[in-house]
Amino acid sequence: MPRDVASLLALDRAHVWHPYASAIEPLPVVPVESARGVRLRLPDGRELVDGMSSWWAAIHGYGVPEIHDAIRSQLDRMAHVMFGGLTHEPAVALAARLVDLTPAPLTRVFLCDSGSVSVEVAIKMVLQYWQGRGEPGRRKLLTVRGGYHGDTFGAMSVSDPVNGMHTLFRGVLPEQLFAEAPACRFDEPWDERHAADLARLLEEHSREIAAIVFEPIVQGAGGMRFHSPDYLRRVRELSHEHGVLLVLDEIATGFGRTGRLFACEHAGVAPDVLCLGKALTGGTMTLAATLTTEDVARGVSAAPPFALMHGPTFMGNPLACAAALASIDLLLSSPWQDRVQRIEQQLRSELSPIRALPGVRDVRVLGAIGVVELEDPVDMRRVQPAFVERGVWLRPFGRLVYTMPPFVIEPGDLSRITLAMHEVVREHAGHRGET
Ligand SMILES: *Cc1c(COP(=O)(O)O)cnc(C)c1O
């Protein structure tokens, strides 16, 4: 290893905190020098085929000229100005674009910095809405187990209580209502029993509930599970029947990942509040958005202080908005549906043999998402280097080895990912029971 890379890693280890990591005994990290197409280039010249899209975001791969040009030309005009009392073309154009693309009732857009913050904003919207509508007793959120909505306190409060380590933050974290996770797979027959627990909680608490908060079709980081569009339709019906709002979190699923531009389209359902993030800028800059309806916007503004009480310093950052506009243009002018469908077919055929390996509980594929669920958690110290040795970048967590590659990945590169998954899962099976 060259000296400068060794010292980079030593400084990293001494000072830098990584996601969900110990600062004291961190797992090794892999240095990246640059990224192009679907490849991450390491300082020693090796290249890794990216199977993660940098956590769902880099749908076009890396080094995308259309997005970089848009950021550069925006940079020549202005990098940033505050959004309080000022406005600018990139933010306005992006808001209008998002309203055009998303289900019709959504007409109002709040731009913010990250997915977690967009969920916080959604929660503030629904709580302020009920104040404005004269039902301030509606303070609770209803959700399902197995969800993931982010790492800030409001978002954590509606994420899975076990995965989300709610016990660590007891007393500080708001206590919400949790129904059973949807048990119906994407393409399996559905019946009313699947929503029985959700229906029961709505029945018992309906006057206290402000909104249902829910990831449509795909539960992402909470367990990588897919559920039936019928379930989502039923959630929407139940929310109408009980007069509670529906917040859909499409931070992971938005912008084509499931084969539809937005996952709620599988069920023909429109939410009252929609959260977007991750792929919004094609993985280049941090940006998220919370969209809502005229009705919710009016409710929020109907009681003192007659305003939505949120305003990030970097709200509507022009560089990020320009990147998002360029990413959306590029997506919509590309054959993204064909690409996602082709990835889906290839993942189905190449991952399904893994189901027969010992230690494998399930293999499932939807859109450009492929998941292998194991019986036991993987040993990251062993598994992470095993993928890097095979020239692919995957980041399993717990019992899940999964891929959501950039939409532009070529079949040969995708095969490298699925082959590596097969081999590494087989090795994992061989090591089961060891400590
Ligand atoms: C990643 C994610 C979030 C949080 O987004 P951040 O940008 O990491 O704050 C929220 N909800 C879902 C469904 C996500 O996948």
The ligand as an ORCA input file, in Angstrom:
! r2SCAN-3c Opt
* xyz 0 1
  C     -32.355      6.299      3.566
  C     -33.772      6.426      3.967
  C     -34.192      7.463      4.817
  C     -33.218      8.452      5.421
  O     -32.577      9.225      4.452
  P     -31.179      9.966      4.817
  O     -30.882     10.762      3.595
  O     -30.194      8.863      5.070
  O     -31.426     10.793      6.008
  C     -35.530      7.535      5.131
  N     -36.417      6.658      4.630
  C     -36.053      5.652      3.798
  C     -37.089      4.728      3.261
  C     -34.715      5.496      3.449
  O     -34.352      4.488      2.647
*
